[in-house]
Amino acid sequence: MLNSLRDGYRAAVFGGGGGIGSALVRRLAADPACATVWSGARDAVRSEGKVRGFAFDLEDDVSLADAAQALIADGEAPDLVLVATGLLHADALKPEKTIAALRREGLMRAFAINTIGPALIASALAPHLPRGRKSLFAVLSARVSSISDNRLGGWHGYRASKAALNMMVRNLAIEVAMRRPQAVCLALHPGTVDTGLSRPFQGGVQPGKLFTPDFAAERLLAVIDQAGPADSGRLLAWDGAVIPF
């Protein structure tokens, strides 16, 4: 499935208990070239076959550091690290339609989950990406994070926190390339996927544009497989298109 990675590659998915994350885990586990898939969630998933479960909390620095350390073997991080996490709404938190709706608590939570957590995972694992071969660190972002493509406004906290995540990925790509020129760092837009994150907002989705988690996982892995160092630091859509920051 992932022909560009070494035979016997190791993969890790942070957010393996979510809709897209669990689909990514299943597809990676089905790849004959993949030796191990680490699947992380707040409550560790059951280890079975190639899948190894681990627990992590995006809002707990010690938890993130411990989880990352457990994934490093012989000084190397997994060949493929995917951060399939994100927060758009939860309990009283809803996407803000106007600036007047902004609240400190909501903004802090959005940035904690969408920006800071993934950045700390990168901080712990990117310096240990394998040398001398292709490796990849990727995070789930969103088309609405594009500043230049923003024509509707709204969803302030989500847009801003994902835009900040894109900048983290861009910075990471520049730094990693200095020592690991074959490494690829990506932000990925999966499209609108039928998961709990998008479910309250699917009413206006065009026919054929609401994807299943399995389809999204298939397309994202295809994009990852085709991506090279020249793509590092970019925001790529599920169909491989470059989305401008």
C-alpha positions in Angstrom: 0.0 0.0 0.0 2.7 2.5 1.0 5.4 1.6 -1.6 7.6 4.6 -0.8 8.4 3.4 2.8 10.8 0.7 3.6 9.6 -2.9 3.9 8.8 -3.5 7.5 8.0 0.1 8.3 6.5 1.2 11.6 3.6 3.6 11.9 1.9 5.5 14.7 -1.5 7.1 14.7 -2.4 9.6 17.4 -6.2 9.7 17.5 -6.6 6.0 16.5 -9.9 5.8 18.3 -11.6 8.4 16.1 -13.4 8.0 12.8 -10.5 8.8 10.4 -7.8 7.6 12.8 -9.3 4.2 13.3 -9.7 3.8 9.5 -6.1 4.8 9.1 -5.1 2.1 11.6 -7.1 -0.6 9.8 -5.6 0.2 6.4 -2.1 0.4 7.8 -2.5 -2.9 9.6 -3.7 -4.5 6.3 -0.5 -3.3 4.5 1.9 -6.3 4.2 4.9 -4.0 4.3 3.8 -2.5 7.7 5.3 -4.3 10.6 3.6 -2.5 13.5 0.9 0.1 13.9 0.7 2.0 17.1 -2.8 3.3 17.8 -3.2 6.0 20.4 -6.3 7.2 22.1 -7.3 8.7 25.4 -8.2 5.2 26.5 -5.7 2.8 25.0 -7.3 0.5 22.3 -6.8 -3.2 22.6 -3.6 -4.5 21.1 -4.2 -7.2 18.4 -2.2 -8.5 15.6 0.0 -5.7 14.2 -1.8 -3.1 16.2 -0.4 -1.9 19.5 -2.5 0.4 21.6 -1.3 3.3 23.7 -2.9 6.0 25.7 -2.2 9.8 25.5 -3.9 13.1 26.4 -3.4 16.0 24.1 -3.8 18.4 27.0 -1.2 16.7 29.2 2.5 17.4 28.4 3.7 14.5 30.5 1.3 12.1 28.8 2.5 13.2 25.4 6.2 12.9 26.3 5.6 9.4 27.7 3.6 8.3 24.7 6.3 9.6 22.3 9.1 8.0 24.2 7.3 4.6 24.1 7.2 4.8 20.3 11.0 5.3 19.9 12.9 2.1 19.3 16.7 2.0 18.9 16.7 5.8 18.9 14.3 6.1 16.0 10.7 7.2 15.8 8.2 5.3 13.6 8.7 5.8 9.8 5.2 7.3 9.7 3.6 9.4 12.4 0.0 10.6 11.8 -1.8 13.0 14.2 -5.4 12.4 13.4 -6.9 14.6 16.1 -9.0 17.8 16.1 -11.7 19.7 17.9 -14.5 21.7 16.3 -17.3 21.4 18.8 -17.8 19.8 22.3 -20.4 20.3 25.0 -20.9 24.0 25.1 -18.2 24.7 22.6 -19.6 25.6 19.1 -18.0 27.2 16.0 -18.3 30.9 16.4 -20.4 32.5 13.7 -19.3 36.1 14.6 -16.5 37.8 16.4 -18.9 38.7 19.2 -19.2 35.1 20.0 -15.6 34.6 20.9 -14.8 33.5 24.4 -11.4 33.0 26.0 -12.2 29.4 27.2 -13.3 28.3 23.8 -10.2 29.8 22.0 -7.9 28.2 24.6 -9.4 24.8 24.1 -9.3 25.0 20.3 -5.6 26.0 20.3 -4.8 23.4 23.0 -6.3 20.5 20.9 -5.7 21.7 17.3 -2.3 23.4 17.6 -0.4 22.9 20.8 -1.0 19.1 21.3 0.1 18.2 17.7 3.0 20.6 18.0 4.3 18.9 21.2 4.0 15.5 19.5 6.1 16.8 16.7 8.6 18.3 19.2 9.0 14.9 20.9 9.2 12.7 17.8 10.4 14.7 14.8 14.0 14.9 16.1 14.0 11.1 16.1 12.6 10.5 12.6 14.7 7.9 10.7 17.7 9.1 8.7 18.7 8.0 5.2 15.3 7.0 4.0 11.8 8.5 3.6 10.0 9.2 6.8 6.8 11.2 7.3 5.1 13.3 10.0 1.6 14.4 9.1 -1.3 16.1 10.9 -4.9 16.5 10.0 -5.7 20.1 9.1 -8.6 21.5 7.1 -9.3 23.5 4.0 -10.9 26.2 6.2 -7.5 26.8 7.7 -6.4 28.5 4.5 -6.1 32.3 5.1 -6.0 33.1 1.4 -9.0 30.8 0.6 -11.2 32.2 3.4 -14.2 34.0 1.8 -16.9 33.1 4.3 -15.4 34.0 7.7 -16.8 32.5 10.9 -15.6 29.4 12.7 -12.9 31.7 14.2 -11.3 29.5 16.8 -11.2 26.4 14.5 -9.9 28.3 11.5 -7.2 30.1 13.5 -6.0 27.1 15.4 -5.7 25.0 12.3 -4.0 27.9 10.5 -1.5 28.0 13.4 -1.0 24.3 13.0 -0.2 24.8 9.3 2.5 27.2 10.3 3.9 24.7 12.8 4.1 22.1 10.0 5.9 24.6 7.7 8.4 25.5 10.4 8.9 21.8 11.2 9.5 21.0 7.6 12.3 23.6 7.3 14.0 22.5 10.5 13.8 18.7 9.8 15.1 19.1 6.3 18.5 20.3 7.6 19.3 16.9 9.1 16.8 14.6 7.4 16.4 15.7 3.8 14.3 12.7 2.9 11.7 13.4 5.7 8.3 14.8 4.7 6.1 16.9 7.0 2.6 17.5 5.9 -0.7 19.1 6.9 -3.6 17.1 5.3 -7.2 18.0 4.4 -9.3 14.9 4.4 -12.4 16.5 2.9 -15.7 16.4 4.7 -15.9 13.0 6.4 -18.9 11.4 8.0 -17.6 11.6 11.6 -18.8 13.1 14.9 -16.7 16.2 14.2 -18.6 17.1 11.0 -22.0 15.6 11.7 -23.8 18.7 12.9 -22.6 20.6 9.8 -23.3 18.2 6.9 -26.5 19.8 5.7 -24.8 21.9 3.0 -22.4 19.3 1.8 -22.8 18.7 -2.0 -23.8 15.2 -3.1 -20.8 12.9 -3.4 -18.6 15.2 -1.2 -19.4 13.5 2.1 -16.7 10.8 2.5 -16.7 7.7 4.6 -13.8 7.4 7.0 -12.4 4.5 5.0 -12.4 6.4 1.8 -10.7 9.4 3.5 -8.1 7.1 4.9 -7.4 5.4 1.6 -7.0 8.8 -0.1 -4.8 10.3 2.6 -2.5 7.3 2.5 -2.2 7.6 -1.2 -1.3 11.3 -0.9 1.3 10.4 1.7 2.8 7.7 -0.5 3.2 10.0 -3.4 4.5 13.0 -1.4 8.2 13.7 -1.5 10.6 16.3 0.1 9.4 18.9 -2.4 6.0 18.7 -0.8 7.2 19.0 2.8 5.6 21.9 4.7 2.5 22.0 2.4 -1.2 21.6 3.1 -2.4 18.9 0.8 -6.0 17.9 0.1 -7.3 14.3 -0.1 -6.9 14.4 -3.9 -3.3 15.6 -3.8 -4.1 19.2 -4.6 -2.0 21.9 -2.9 -4.1 24.2 -0.7 -2.6 27.6 -0.3 -1.9 28.8 3.2 
